[in-house]
Amino acid sequence: MTDIEELKSLLSLVPNLTYFRINAMSELTDSFYDGTQWEEIIRAKLPLLDHFKFCFEHCLSEKPESNIVEEHIAKFQTPFWLETKSLLVRCALESETNGHSWKLYLHSIPISEDYIEYYSDGKQIINSAVNKIDHDLELFINIRQLRLFIGQIPDTITSEGTRSCQRYLFPCVGKLTLVINEKWPIGTIQYLQNTVNLTNLETLQFEFSSTCQFETNLDADMHTLFEHTLNLRSLIINGNQSEQMNLTTYNSICLKLPQSVKYLSAHITHVEDAQRLLEKVNNLSRVTFQMIPCESSFMDDIKERLLQAGIYVRLEMERDDICSWIERDEPDEVHCYPVHLWLEKRYQDIID
């Protein structure tokens, strides 16, 4: 639904509505961003409405007017919004793809979405404003899944370090995805500690899009990070599959997993590395080896080696009918698939 008139007709059918939430991330008419229009709709169609939550996102191919944020937010600064509904609203303009496209956000506070993408350097935000200053507002309290792009770390973090008493920007995140491009900057862990309540994390995912330059000691950073992720259960490492990155993440992350982690997914292709991991990190109950050649003896070899070490496992390669078709169409290609391993029991556990 992209026409406000269609929405008006629909809302006319539910005059007793008390809770209304609308999220839209497609091409919308300007009326959807008009606070005056929404005020008229609620007054006329929804007289009993107590809670109104919304999040609108609009992609712009042409550079918008410099005052676009102020124009939108001004229409939510009337007595109706500030006093009658006590609704906090934020408008933000972000730049994408090196300033060749833009995205406009208009949403109630806190954001009603449970997923968001965020940049550590904040450089993509051109302008933002709220309809009322509230120092106690928690903008991202509903966010449960965060995709965080690690770029330049703010100077205040690198100079001041970790604050002992603070309010987190993201207090309730359960799944955190860190997207790292060419550099792991100084202050990355301090930034995470100051920004995300790490004690709530259950799933942590690393995405290395290229060979990464580490400006700090990754072993030390992981030690500090894992000290604060007390409820972490799953860890996923997606990389560019270079030998250098695989070796780095294997030694500094995979072999240093805290006892709380039960599931690991990583690019481990050597049987010796897989065996060493499962012998050393004995808290794991499930592992995914992401890219194993279909015709390799990996599954048989690792099962035999682990059995000799007193570790009983079940393995399964993730293939389906589509994979079979691809293999028939490209018989000369090396086809790789994830291999899932379930740890069933250890010989020592049987003795105990």
C-alpha positions in Angstrom: 0.0 0.0 0.0 1.7 3.2 -1.2 -1.4 5.5 -1.3 -2.5 7.3 1.8 -6.1 7.4 0.5 -6.2 3.6 0.5 -5.0 3.6 4.1 -7.6 6.1 5.1 -10.3 3.9 3.7 -9.0 0.9 5.6 -8.7 2.8 8.9 -12.3 4.0 8.5 -13.3 0.3 9.2 -11.6 0.2 12.6 -12.7 3.3 14.5 -12.1 1.5 17.9 -8.4 0.9 17.2 -6.2 1.6 20.2 -2.8 0.4 18.9 -1.5 1.1 15.4 1.9 0.2 14.1 3.0 0.7 10.5 6.5 0.1 9.0 7.1 0.7 5.4 10.4 0.5 3.4 9.2 1.1 -0.2 8.3 4.0 -2.5 5.7 6.0 -0.6 3.8 9.2 -1.5 4.8 12.3 0.4 1.7 12.2 2.5 3.1 9.3 4.5 5.8 11.6 5.8 3.4 14.5 6.6 2.7 14.9 10.3 -0.2 17.2 9.6 -1.8 14.5 7.4 -1.4 11.9 10.1 -2.8 14.3 12.7 -6.0 14.7 10.6 -6.3 10.9 10.0 -6.0 10.1 13.7 -8.5 12.8 14.7 -11.0 11.8 12.1 -10.6 8.0 11.9 -9.0 6.8 15.1 -10.4 8.8 18.1 -9.6 6.0 20.6 -6.0 5.5 19.5 -3.5 5.4 22.4 -0.4 4.1 20.8 1.0 5.0 17.3 4.3 3.6 16.2 5.7 4.0 12.7 8.9 3.7 10.7 9.1 5.0 7.2 12.2 4.7 4.9 12.4 6.4 1.5 15.3 6.1 -1.0 16.1 9.2 -3.0 18.0 9.3 -6.3 18.3 13.1 -6.4 20.0 15.2 -3.7 17.3 16.5 -1.4 16.8 20.1 -0.2 19.1 21.0 2.7 16.1 21.7 5.0 14.2 18.4 4.3 14.7 17.1 7.8 13.5 20.2 9.5 10.5 20.5 7.3 9.4 17.0 8.2 10.0 17.2 11.9 8.3 20.6 12.2 4.9 18.9 11.4 5.3 16.7 14.5 5.9 19.7 16.8 2.3 20.6 17.2 0.4 20.4 20.6 -1.4 17.3 19.2 1.9 15.3 19.0 3.8 16.8 21.9 1.0 17.1 24.4 -2.0 15.1 23.4 -0.1 12.0 22.1 3.3 12.6 23.8 4.9 11.1 20.8 8.6 11.5 20.1 9.6 11.5 16.5 13.0 11.5 14.7 13.8 12.3 11.1 17.2 11.5 9.6 18.8 11.9 6.2 21.6 9.5 5.3 24.0 9.4 2.4 24.8 6.1 0.6 27.3 4.9 -2.0 29.7 7.9 -1.7 27.0 10.5 -1.8 25.2 9.4 -5.0 22.0 8.3 -3.3 20.2 9.2 -0.1 17.8 7.6 2.3 15.3 9.4 4.4 14.0 7.9 7.7 11.0 9.1 9.7 10.1 7.1 12.8 8.6 7.2 16.2 10.9 6.8 19.2 11.9 4.3 20.2 12.3 2.7 16.8 9.6 0.0 16.5 11.8 -2.2 14.2 13.8 -5.0 15.9 16.7 -4.9 13.3 18.9 -2.0 12.2 22.2 -1.3 10.3 24.5 1.1 12.0 27.9 2.6 11.2 30.6 3.2 13.8 31.9 6.4 12.2 28.4 7.9 11.7 29.6 9.5 8.5 26.6 8.4 6.5 24.3 10.7 8.6 23.9 14.1 7.0 21.3 15.5 9.3 18.9 14.3 12.0 16.4 16.0 14.3 13.8 15.1 16.9 10.5 16.9 17.6 11.3 17.3 21.3 14.5 17.1 23.2 14.3 14.3 25.8 17.6 13.3 27.5 16.0 10.1 28.8 14.9 8.8 25.4 16.2 5.3 24.4 16.1 5.4 20.6 17.2 1.8 20.0 15.7 -0.1 23.0 13.6 -2.4 20.7 16.6 -3.4 18.5 17.3 -7.1 18.9 19.5 -7.6 15.8 22.2 -5.2 15.0 24.4 -5.1 11.9 27.3 -2.9 12.8 29.7 -1.6 10.1 33.1 -1.1 11.7 34.9 2.0 10.2 36.8 4.8 11.9 36.3 4.7 15.7 35.3 8.0 17.2 38.3 9.9 18.8 36.4 10.1 22.1 36.5 6.4 22.4 40.2 5.9 21.6 41.2 8.8 24.0 38.8 8.1 26.9 38.6 4.3 26.7 35.7 2.4 28.3 33.3 4.2 30.5 32.5 2.5 33.8 29.0 3.9 34.2 26.8 4.6 31.1 23.6 4.1 29.2 24.1 1.9 26.1 23.0 3.1 22.7 21.9 -0.6 22.0 20.9 -2.1 25.4 18.9 -5.1 24.3 20.7 -6.6 21.2 20.7 -10.4 21.1 22.4 -10.9 17.7 25.3 -8.7 16.7 26.9 -8.8 13.2 30.2 -7.0 12.9 31.0 -6.1 9.3 34.8 -5.4 8.9 36.2 -4.3 5.6 39.9 -3.6 5.2 40.8 -2.6 8.8 40.2 -3.6 12.4 40.8 -0.2 14.0 42.3 0.7 17.4 39.5 1.1 19.9 37.1 -1.4 18.3 36.5 -3.3 21.5 36.2 -0.2 23.6 33.6 1.1 21.1 31.6 -2.1 21.4 31.7 -2.0 25.2 30.5 1.6 25.2 27.8 1.1 22.5 26.3 -2.3 23.0 25.3 -4.1 26.2 27.4 -7.2 25.5 26.0 -9.2 28.3 22.7 -9.7 26.3 24.5 -11.1 23.3 23.5 -14.7 22.3 24.8 -14.7 18.7 27.9 -12.9 17.5 28.8 -12.9 13.8 32.0 -11.6 12.1 31.9 -10.7 8.4 35.4 -10.0 6.9 34.7 -8.8 3.4 38.4 -8.7 2.5 41.9 -9.4 4.0 41.9 -7.3 7.1 44.7 -5.2 8.6 44.6 -5.5 12.4 45.8 -2.4 14.1 45.6 -4.0 17.5 46.4 -7.4 19.0 43.4 -9.5 18.0 44.1 -12.2 20.6 43.9 -9.5 23.4 40.8 -7.9 21.8 39.0 -11.3 21.7 40.0 -12.0 25.3 38.4 -8.7 26.4 35.4 -9.2 24.2 34.6 -12.7 25.5 35.0 -11.6 29.1 31.9 -9.4 28.5 29.8 -11.7 26.4 28.8 -14.0 29.3 25.6 -15.3 27.6 27.1 -15.9 24.2 25.9 -19.2 22.7 26.6 -19.0 18.9 29.6 -17.6 17.0 29.7 -17.3 13.2 32.7 -16.2 11.1 32.2 -15.4 7.4 35.3 -14.4 5.6 36.8 -13.8 2.1 38.3 -17.4 2.3 41.9 -16.3 2.0 44.3 -18.6 3.8 45.7 -15.7 5.8 42.3 -14.6 7.2 41.3 -18.2 7.8 44.4 -18.8 9.9 44.0 -15.6 11.8 40.4 -16.1 12.7 41.1 -19.8 13.6 43.9 -19.0 16.0 42.6 -15.8 17.5 38.8 -16.5 17.6 38.0 -20.2 17.1 40.5 -21.6 19.5 39.7 -18.9 22.1 36.0 -19.5 22.4 34.5 -19.0 25.9 32.8 -22.0 27.6 29.3 -20.5 27.0 29.5 -21.0 23.2 27.9 -24.2 22.0 27.7 -23.5 18.2 30.5 -22.4 15.8 30.4 -21.8 12.1 33.7 -21.0 10.4 35.7 -21.6 7.2 37.8 -24.6 8.4 38.9 -26.9 5.6 41.8 -28.9 7.0 41.1 -32.0 8.9 43.9 -31.4 11.3 42.5 -28.0 12.2 39.0 -29.4 12.8 40.4 -32.1 15.0 42.5 -29.7 17.1 39.5 -27.4 17.5 37.2 -30.1 18.8 39.8 -31.5 21.1 40.7 -28.1 22.5 37.3 -26.4 22.7 35.3 -29.1 24.5 32.2 -27.0 25.2 31.0 -27.1 21.6 27.9 -29.3 20.7 27.6 -28.3 17.0 30.0 -27.0 14.4 29.5 -26.0 10.8 32.5 -26.2 8.5 31.4 -23.8 5.8 33.0 -24.8 2.5 34.0 -28.4 2.1 34.6 -29.8 -1.5 31.9 -32.3 -2.3 34.3 -35.0 -3.4 36.8 -34.6 -0.6 37.3 -37.2 2.2 36.9 -34.6 4.9 33.9 -36.2 6.5 35.3 -39.7 6.7 38.7 -38.5 7.8 37.5 -36.2 10.6 35.1 -38.8 11.9 37.8 -41.5 12.0 40.3 -39.1 13.7 37.8 -38.0 16.3 36.7 -41.6 17.0 40.4 -42.5 17.7 40.5 -39.5 20.1 37.4 -40.7 21.9 35.0 -38.1 20.4 31.8 -39.4 18.8 30.2 -37.2 16.2 27.5 -37.2 13.5 28.2 -35.4 10.2 26.0 -34.2 7.3 26.8 -32.3 4.2 24.2 -29.7 3.2 23.2 -30.6 -0.3 19.8 -30.6 -2.0 18.3 -31.3 -5.5 19.4 -27.9 -6.8 23.0 -28.8 -5.9 22.7 -32.0 -7.9 21.5 -30.1 -10.9 24.3 -27.6 -10.6 26.9 -30.4 -10.4 25.5 -32.1 -13.5 25.6 -28.8 -15.4 29.1 -28.0 -14.3 30.8 -31.4 -13.9 34.4 -30.0 -14.0 33.9 -27.4 -11.3 34.8 -28.0 -7.6 31.6 -27.7 -5.7 31.8 -26.9 -2.0 29.1 -27.2 0.6 28.7 -26.7 4.4 29.3 -29.7 6.6 27.4 -29.8 9.9 28.8 -31.7 12.8 27.0 -32.7 15.9 29.0 -33.8 18.9 27.3 -36.8 20.4 29.6 -37.7 23.2 33.2 -37.9 24.3 34.9 -41.0 25.7 35.8 -39.2 28.9 32.1 -38.3 29.4 31.2 -42.0 29.1 33.8 -42.9 31.8 32.5 -40.2 34.1 
